Amino acid sequence: MKIKVGVLFGGMSVEHEVSVISALQACSALDRDKYDVIPIYITKKTEMYVGDAVGKIESYRNIPELLKNSHRVILVGDAGKTQLCYYPPKKFGNNVYDYIDIAMPIVHGTNVEDGALQGYLQTVGVPYTFCDVGASAVGMDKYMMKCVFRDSRIPVLDCVTVHSSRYVAQGGEVKKEIEEKIGYPVIIKPINLGSSVGIQIAHNADELDEALNYAFGYADRVLAEHAITNLTEINCSVVGDISDAQASECEQPLSGGDILSFDDKYISDAKGGKQSGMASLKRKIPADISPEQRELVRSLAVKAFKALNCNGIARIDFMLDNDNGNIYLTEINTIPGSLAFYLWEPLGVKYPQLLDRIISLALKREREKKALTFSFDSNILENFTGSKLGGAKGGKLKNP
């Protein structure tokens, strides 16, 4: 019997469109002899839609028309199944569109990749692929991520974090702190975004002010760290879980400027066409680094993956400082663009095989979770007689 896979994508994120591309790539690659695939589109208003048009990339040229010809649904757990129920419900007839055995949330960015959607799926009770709530949340927060990796003795750059409220009240002090602790050039990033959105490099005070204001347009917290100018960017993917994980081949992304921009990643020279996503990025595979550097990057990638308790697939990004030879972990992407399938092909792993492994890892985690205890029987409510809900101290218990 085939496994019904609900592929969720979109959502209220600045990386919404990238998610659509990544998800429909995966839908095309999933082995239809093993899986029934149900694409589930999440609008920027967080509404879920299903239907024939949802799985076709050309439908997204006119989203109002797409929604008009699709069905809005909600996820409902019922008797061990996760149903896709019409919303609002019909007055007559069957209200169940279909059901899914497992969810594959191929989403990018805040409100979806950061643990929010994972928490919803966990509450509904449907098994899901990729990282759990905790790893997703920490992986999206660039500061928390650095703390975990630094504690695991993985090299990361020092940073300064700033909240927008402090910047409004103490802008001069904030800029002075960044200049003293980081210096120029400095790169300013929203603390919880990916795809190079909201990022700028500052070489002086005026540019620093501009970069901070730009980043605060995308997040209420930003991160400042030293901008390495003579660098080589290196990315490596990891597949597995905390007990067994393997690293992919390394790639060297090629940018059109000081930083790898959104256009570099998704728009410029998209050789694979409009559905190519991260696979269209200009890159060298394998990366132009020494064998020793390759093995260091791959070992650090696996170490970072396990330190965060990741599951499924991730892409870990590094910087090589060509002036001193130091390698720093930049960030982890817990649901990477295009699921980084292009990093596995050089090792002989085809995209359908990669998706098989991701699904099997999610089902393994679900089996392990079912072996744990999350509740126990108690008569505390049966014996509670307090007329005022004053908590443990305010309530009164009958004598047994």
Sequence and secondary structure as in RCSB ss.txt:
>XXXX:A:sequence
MKIKVGVLFGGMSVEHEVSVISALQACSALDRDKYDVIPIYITKKTEMYVGDAVGKIESYRNIPELLKNSHRVIL
VGDAGKTQLCYYPPKKFGNNVYDYIDIAMPIVHGTNVEDGALQGYLQTVGVPYTFCDVGASAVGMDKYMMKCVFR
DSRIPVLDCVTVHSSRYVAQGGEVKKEIEEKIGYPVIIKPINLGSSVGIQIAHNADELDEALNYAFGYADRVLAE
HAITNLTEINCSVVGDISDAQASECEQPLSGGDILSFDDKYISDAKGGKQSGMASLKRKIPADISPEQRELVRSL
AVKAFKALNCNGIARIDFMLDNDNGNIYLTEINTIPGSLAFYLWEPLGVKYPQLLDRIISLALKREREKKALTFS
FDSNILENFTGSKLGGAKGGKLKNP
>XXXX:A:secstr
  EEEEEEEE SSTTHHHHHHHHHHHHHHS TTTEEEEEEEE TT  EEESGGGG GGGGGSHHHHHHTSEEEEE
EEETTEEEEEESS  SSS  EEEEESEEEE   STTTTTTHHHHHHHHHT  BSS  HHHHHHHH HHHHHHHHH
HTT     EEEEEHHHHHHSHHHHHHHHHHHT SSEEEEETT  TTTT EEESSHHHHHHHHHHHHTT SEEEEE
E  SSEEEEEEEEEE SS EEEEEEEEE  SSSS  HHHHHTTT TT TT GGGGS EESS SS HHHHHHHHHH
HHHHHHHTT  EEEEEEEEEETTT  EEEEEEESS GGGGGGGTGGGT  HHHHHHHHHHHHHHHHHHHHTS   
    TTTTB  SS  HHHH  B   
